Amino acid sequence: MSEPTDLDALRRLMPPPTGGGTTVNWAALTASWDKPFPLDYRRFMEIYGAGAVQNYLSIGRPEPKVPLEQAPRNGMVIETANAKADWETEEKAPELEGTSPVLITWGVDATADMLCWDASEDDPAKWPVVVYQRNGSLWSRYDCGMVEFLVRNFRAEWPENPLGGEFLWGVSEVTFQARG
């Protein structure tokens, strides 16, 4: 699917909240992370902003990469550090064995799953979603962007649910609660 088609599908499944959207200085983020963020994520932030999907999946405000001691609690920097630590100790699906991804966490859910990108590629349009499902103690890769991953999860289009809870699996209507 193309990025506009994915966003259209997402809007139908999960209507944007009134007053949603988060203003982000993408140039500053690009400079701090030393790479640009994917277009679908930037558009998601513009339309939806930071918030919670079904009060289950938290998608935080993008934040500059700073030293851990300066990072907001439970933000992108801290969750990325948590993902990197879990990557070192947890099992991987066969397609991930022997790889060393550059992880950036974009979401966490109520069952402590972590949703990341593998930001190894220079082109952020090529970053796959990498999920650590804590219940199964397994890292898996999904060759798509964030928005397509959400749409396919809502439609139950994966061979099995990538997340630990059923709250976003095969749902016809999804709510998004924006957070400031």
Secondary structure as GFF3:
##gff-version 3
##sequence-region A 1 180
A	DSSP	alpha_helix	3	13	.	.	.	ID=ss1
A	DSSP	alpha_helix	26	33	.	.	.	ID=ss2
A	DSSP	alpha_helix	39	47	.	.	.	ID=ss3
A	DSSP	beta_strand	51	53	.	.	.	ID=ss4
A	DSSP	beta_strand	57	59	.	.	.	ID=ss5
A	DSSP	three_ten_helix	68	70	.	.	.	ID=ss6
A	DSSP	alpha_helix	76	89	.	.	.	ID=ss7
A	DSSP	beta_strand	91	92	.	.	.	ID=ss8
A	DSSP	three_ten_helix	94	96	.	.	.	ID=ss9
A	DSSP	beta_strand	103	109	.	.	.	ID=ss10
A	DSSP	beta_strand	114	118	.	.	.	ID=ss11
A	DSSP	three_ten_helix	124	126	.	.	.	ID=ss12
A	DSSP	beta_strand	129	133	.	.	.	ID=ss13
A	DSSP	beta_strand	138	142	.	.	.	ID=ss14
A	DSSP	alpha_helix	146	154	.	.	.	ID=ss15
A	DSSP	beta_strand	176	178	.	.	.	ID=ss16
###
